[in-house]
Amino acid sequence: DIQMTQSPSSLSASIGDRVTITCRASQSINGYLNWFQHKPGKAPKLLIYAASSLQSGVPSRFSGSGSGTEFTLTISSLQPEDFANYYCQQSNSALGLTFGGGTKVEIK
Amino acid sequence: QVQLQESGPGLVRPSETLSLTCSVSGAPISSNFWSWIRQPPGEKLEWIGYARHNGNTNYNLSLKSRVTISTDTSKNQFSLKLNSVTAADTAVYYCARMVATIGLIFDYWGQGILVTVSP
């Protein structure tokens, strides 16, 4: 399986801050990288697919970039509703879809 | 608006079979892929497998010997069966729709159901 490593595992930030989360793959995943937001007790929400494509309805303050093995999710100006857990997921191999360990974004 | 809702027992005895159903509204089961994902307490999300309406399936190799995912187009539902469960199968189980556009994308999820394996 392709291993996905997310960093940091948690961060504290203030409203309006720029936040960046990194996801590294154990091998090249050809840009097949998705990002999700998850709030406790709610359904996870797709934010970004194929590394940099914004899912319909997702605010433009969310953006994704990267290629090869290193990818980032950026929130340009953190809003109150953005405090949540964030996960990356690779789909380069249909035989083994894997997720990162998650990043918890908390209020400073 | 596509919505998914998991249902099933919240407690399963060791060595028995875990059975969950996902009810789908807003999209036909006859299209796309239908998947199960789980998250044990304090651990990563783990993809379990997916099925299509035509019977095609694909499972995580680590669970393949114990898993069956199937669809029911008449009820617009799909289901998960995991046999011979142990405490390690205690997790929140999510169902999700998966589309194959640029890679495989879980675009809609259920809110999850906690299943505890305990005597």
HADDOCK unambig.tbl for C-alpha pairs under 7 A between the chains (distance, minus, plus):
assign (segid A and resid 32 and name CA) (segid B and resid 103 and name CA) 5.55 0.50 0.50
assign (segid A and resid 41 and name CA) (segid B and resid 111 and name CA) 6.22 0.50 0.50
assign (segid A and resid 42 and name CA) (segid B and resid 111 and name CA) 4.75 0.50 0.50
assign (segid A and resid 43 and name CA) (segid B and resid 109 and name CA) 5.44 0.50 0.50
assign (segid A and resid 43 and name CA) (segid B and resid 110 and name CA) 5.11 0.50 0.50
assign (segid A and resid 43 and name CA) (segid B and resid 111 and name CA) 3.76 0.50 0.50
assign (segid A and resid 43 and name CA) (segid B and resid 112 and name CA) 6.82 0.50 0.50
assign (segid A and resid 44 and name CA) (segid B and resid 109 and name CA) 6.03 0.50 0.50
assign (segid A and resid 46 and name CA) (segid B and resid 107 and name CA) 5.70 0.50 0.50
assign (segid A and resid 50 and name CA) (segid B and resid 102 and name CA) 6.04 0.50 0.50
assign (segid A and resid 91 and name CA) (segid B and resid 103 and name CA) 5.68 0.50 0.50
assign (segid A and resid 91 and name CA) (segid B and resid 104 and name CA) 5.50 0.50 0.50
assign (segid A and resid 92 and name CA) (segid B and resid 103 and name CA) 6.66 0.50 0.50
assign (segid A and resid 95 and name CA) (segid B and resid 60 and name CA) 6.92 0.50 0.50
assign (segid A and resid 96 and name CA) (segid B and resid 60 and name CA) 6.12 0.50 0.50
assign (segid A and resid 97 and name CA) (segid B and resid 47 and name CA) 6.13 0.50 0.50
assign (segid A and resid 98 and name CA) (segid B and resid 46 and name CA) 6.65 0.50 0.50
assign (segid A and resid 98 and name CA) (segid B and resid 47 and name CA) 6.56 0.50 0.50
assign (segid A and resid 99 and name CA) (segid B and resid 44 and name CA) 6.86 0.50 0.50
assign (segid A and resid 99 and name CA) (segid B and resid 45 and name CA) 5.96 0.50 0.50
assign (segid A and resid 99 and name CA) (segid B and resid 46 and name CA) 6.93 0.50 0.50
assign (segid A and resid 100 and name CA) (segid B and resid 44 and name CA) 6.84 0.50 0.50
assign (segid A and resid 101 and name CA) (segid B and resid 44 and name CA) 5.02 0.50 0.50
